[in-house]
């Protein structure tokens, strides 16, 4: 029991440090220069931005508007969507791993009970993750935590997140290139 709590404290501490570091880093002058620099490498920039933004469980980083703008400026907007979806799916694994490390600390609410029931079903789990990953949702980290806590296969979690985010970012590309241009 003591070992589980140590793992949980370590995982949460590490995520807290990463979250604060990412927030402070991206909002500093150097972070802003970094974001300007990756604009030249727009596809890698979309991947890194989505990866960093989705790795933060505690401090949300509003990156959707940046991805939307990137899809409008890039020569291949679908590639921005693909890059951001891959980065987003990988970044969301932090919440999943926190859930794996500390199952017993999830707050019992109506939503978490509903989500927990969905994650136990082999066909509802991917659908629920996909649907919750589709719209911009600052509370999505909770889905990752619960998915890890119920031992949902990581491939199912990551694939569902990827598909939901890919559809989101492809819709950004469609909006940016047909309605905003």
C-alpha positions as CSV (number, residue, x, y, z in Angstrom):
1,X,0.0,0.0,0.0
2,X,2.8,2.4,0.9
3,X,4.6,1.7,-2.4
4,X,1.4,2.6,-4.4
5,X,1.2,5.9,-2.6
6,X,4.8,6.7,-3.3
7,X,4.3,5.9,-7.0
8,X,1.2,8.1,-7.0
9,X,3.0,11.0,-5.2
10,X,5.9,10.7,-7.6
11,X,3.7,10.6,-10.7
12,X,1.6,13.6,-9.6
13,X,4.7,15.5,-8.6
14,X,6.4,14.9,-11.9
15,X,3.3,15.9,-13.8
16,X,2.9,19.0,-11.7
17,X,6.5,20.0,-12.4
18,X,6.0,19.3,-16.1
19,X,2.8,21.3,-16.2
20,X,4.2,24.3,-14.5
21,X,7.4,24.1,-16.6
22,X,5.4,23.9,-19.8
23,X,3.2,26.8,-18.8
24,X,6.0,29.0,-17.7
25,X,8.2,28.0,-20.6
26,X,5.5,28.7,-23.2
27,X,4.4,32.0,-21.8
28,X,7.9,33.4,-21.3
29,X,9.7,35.4,-24.0
30,X,11.8,32.4,-24.9
31,X,8.7,30.3,-25.2
32,X,7.1,32.8,-27.5
33,X,10.2,32.9,-29.6
34,X,10.2,29.0,-29.6
35,X,6.6,29.1,-30.9
36,X,7.5,31.6,-33.5
37,X,10.5,29.5,-34.6
38,X,8.4,26.3,-34.9
39,X,6.1,28.2,-37.2
40,X,8.7,27.7,-39.9
41,X,8.6,24.0,-39.2
42,X,4.8,24.1,-39.1
43,X,4.1,20.4,-39.2
44,X,6.6,19.5,-36.5
45,X,5.3,22.6,-34.6
46,X,1.8,21.3,-34.7
47,X,3.0,18.0,-33.4
48,X,5.1,19.5,-30.6
49,X,2.4,22.1,-29.6
50,X,-0.3,19.4,-29.3
51,X,2.1,17.0,-27.5
52,X,3.1,19.6,-24.9
53,X,-0.5,21.0,-24.5
54,X,-1.9,17.6,-24.0
55,X,0.8,16.4,-21.6
56,X,-0.3,18.9,-19.1
57,X,-3.1,17.5,-16.9
58,X,-3.3,20.3,-14.3
59,X,-2.6,23.5,-16.2
60,X,-4.6,23.6,-19.5
61,X,-2.8,25.2,-22.5
62,X,-5.3,26.7,-25.0
63,X,-3.8,25.3,-28.2
64,X,-6.8,24.7,-30.4
65,X,-6.9,28.3,-31.8
66,X,-3.2,28.0,-32.7
67,X,-3.8,24.7,-34.5
68,X,-6.7,26.4,-36.3
69,X,-4.5,29.2,-37.5
70,X,-1.8,26.8,-38.5
71,X,-4.2,24.9,-40.7
72,X,-5.1,28.1,-42.4
73,X,-1.5,29.0,-43.2
74,X,0.0,25.6,-44.0
75,X,0.2,24.4,-47.6
76,X,-1.1,21.0,-46.5
77,X,-3.7,21.6,-43.8
78,X,-4.6,17.9,-43.5
79,X,-1.0,17.2,-42.5
80,X,-1.3,19.8,-39.7
81,X,-4.4,17.9,-38.6
82,X,-2.5,14.6,-38.7
83,X,0.5,15.9,-36.9
84,X,-1.5,17.6,-34.2
85,X,-3.7,14.5,-33.7
86,X,-0.6,12.3,-33.2
87,X,1.0,14.7,-30.8
88,X,-2.3,15.0,-28.9
89,X,-2.8,11.3,-28.6
90,X,0.8,10.8,-27.3
91,X,0.4,13.7,-24.9
92,X,-2.8,12.4,-23.4
93,X,-0.9,9.3,-22.3
94,X,0.3,11.3,-19.2
95,X,-3.2,11.2,-17.7
96,X,-3.6,7.5,-18.6
97,X,-0.3,6.7,-16.8
98,X,-1.4,8.7,-13.7
99,X,-4.6,6.6,-13.6
100,X,-2.5,3.5,-13.8
101,X,-0.3,4.6,-10.9
102,X,-3.1,5.8,-8.6
103,X,-6.5,4.2,-9.1
104,X,-7.7,4.8,-5.6
105,X,-7.5,8.6,-5.6
106,X,-10.2,9.3,-8.3
107,X,-12.9,11.4,-6.9
108,X,-16.3,9.8,-6.9
109,X,-18.7,11.9,-8.9
110,X,-21.7,11.1,-11.2
111,X,-19.5,11.7,-14.3
112,X,-16.6,9.6,-13.1
113,X,-19.0,6.7,-12.2
114,X,-20.6,7.0,-15.7
115,X,-17.2,7.1,-17.3
116,X,-15.9,4.2,-15.2
117,X,-18.9,2.1,-16.4
118,X,-18.2,3.0,-20.1
119,X,-14.5,2.1,-19.7
120,X,-15.4,-1.4,-18.5
121,X,-17.2,-2.2,-21.8
122,X,-15.1,-3.4,-24.7
123,X,-17.2,-1.5,-27.3
124,X,-18.4,1.5,-25.3
125,X,-15.0,2.5,-24.1
126,X,-13.5,3.4,-27.5
127,X,-16.7,5.2,-28.5
128,X,-16.9,7.2,-25.2
129,X,-13.2,8.2,-25.5
130,X,-13.7,9.2,-29.2
131,X,-16.7,11.3,-28.4
132,X,-15.2,13.0,-25.4
133,X,-11.9,13.6,-27.4
134,X,-13.7,15.1,-30.4
135,X,-14.7,18.6,-29.0
136,X,-12.2,20.8,-27.2
137,X,-12.6,19.6,-23.6
138,X,-10.3,20.9,-20.8
139,X,-11.5,18.1,-18.6
140,X,-10.3,15.3,-21.0
141,X,-7.4,14.5,-18.7
142,X,-10.0,12.8,-16.4
143,X,-10.9,10.4,-19.2
144,X,-7.2,9.4,-19.5
145,X,-6.9,8.9,-15.7
146,X,-10.0,6.7,-15.5
147,X,-8.9,4.8,-18.6
148,X,-5.6,4.0,-16.9
149,X,-7.3,3.2,-13.6
150,X,-9.6,0.6,-15.1
151,X,-6.7,-1.0,-17.0
152,X,-8.1,-0.1,-20.5
153,X,-5.6,-1.3,-23.1
154,X,-3.4,1.6,-24.0
155,X,-3.8,0.8,-27.7
156,X,-7.6,1.3,-27.5
157,X,-7.1,4.5,-25.5
158,X,-4.5,6.0,-27.8
159,X,-6.3,5.0,-31.0
160,X,-9.6,6.4,-29.8
161,X,-8.0,9.7,-28.8
162,X,-6.1,9.9,-32.1
163,X,-9.3,9.4,-34.2
164,X,-11.3,11.9,-32.2
165,X,-8.6,14.5,-32.4
166,X,-7.9,13.8,-36.1
167,X,-11.6,14.5,-36.8
168,X,-11.4,17.7,-34.7
169,X,-8.3,19.0,-36.4
170,X,-9.6,18.0,-39.9
171,X,-12.7,20.0,-39.2
172,X,-10.4,23.0,-38.2
173,X,-8.7,22.6,-41.5
174,X,-12.0,22.6,-43.3
175,X,-13.2,25.7,-41.5
176,X,-10.0,27.6,-41.8
177,X,-9.6,26.9,-45.5
178,X,-13.2,27.3,-46.7
179,X,-14.9,29.7,-44.3
180,X,-12.1,31.8,-42.9
181,X,-10.0,32.4,-46.0
